[in-house]
Amino acid sequence: MSIMMAVLVAWLFAVGTYLILQRALTRIVLGLGLLSHGAILLLITVGGRAGRPPLVGKGDDGAGIAAPLPQAFALTAIVIGFGMTSFLLALAYRSWTSTNDDEVQDDVEDRRIALMADDEGHFRAPDPSEDEPWDEWDEATS
């Protein structure tokens, strides 16, 4: 049973990572949801078999108990995942109402700064007398 849970956790992480790398905000929110579900399932699986008592009794040597700490971590992960999902849904709704589009746009300022780098990756201060990086930037943005 634990191999099947490990495969399910790996599948949730893989699909969640794939969805996060997309440009649509709804896919990013779904990917983060799958990642949080995978983390919760991983924490519950690490906690031990279901049905074992989480506390040690008087006559018990502690061999058959379930670990209570992963269960507490799983509850915390559920709350954090719910808060993060609601925040991202609010951001996606705000983006949809302002642009009527679900796709994340490129940052124009980031492109401009990237064009200021030389071939070795070092940044140089723009010289106002030369228009070379700005000409490339105008061509890239048009």
C-alpha positions, -999 to +999 in steps of 0.1 A: +000+000+000+029+024+007+043+020-028+009+030-043+008+061-020+044+070-031+034+067-067+003+089-061+024+115-043+049+115-071+021+119-096+005+148-077+039+165-075+046+160-112+013+172-124+013+201-100+048+212-111+037+209-148+006+231-141+026+257-122+049+262-152+019+272-174+010+308-182-027+306-174-036+317-138-062+291-133-037+263-141-012+278-117-039+278-089-048+242-097-011+232-098-005+247-063-036+229-051-022+196-064+011+203-048-004+210-015-026+179-017+006+159-025+024+173+005-006+165+028-008+129+015+030+126+020+027+138+056-002+114+063+017+085+048+048+092+068+027+093+100+022+055+100-006+030+095-042+041+101-058+029+133-028+028+155-031+049+187-012+081+187-004+079+225+014+052+245-005+035+273+007+021+306+014-014+294+025-005+259+062-003+250+056+022+222+061-001+192+026+001+178+019+038+180+013+063+152+034+094+150+012+125+160+036+151+147+030+144+109-007+146+116-003+180+131+019+191+102-008+178+078-035+199+095-012+230+093-006+223+056-043+221+050-049+255+066-019+271+048-030+256+014-065+269+019-053+304+026-029+304-003-056+291-027-081+317-016-054+345-020-044+332-055-080+330-066-086+366-055-055+376-075-067+357-106-102+373-103-086+408-101-065+400-131-095+388-150-116+418-142-088+442-152-076+426-184-103+401-194-075+376-199-063+347-178-027+346-192+002+361-173+019+388-194+057+393-198+073+420-178+085+447-202+109+462-176+125+428-170+131+425-208+147+459-209+171+451-180+180+418-196+189+435-228+214+457-209+235+427-200+266+419-221+275+385-235+290+373-202+260+383-182+275+414-166+253+445-165+266+478-176+252+512-169+233+527-198+252+554-216+228+582-227+249+589-258+244+554-273+210+541-282+220+505-288+201+487-260+171+509-264+169+501-301+169+464-294+143+469-267+120+488-291+124+460-316+117+433-290+086+450-276+070+459-310 
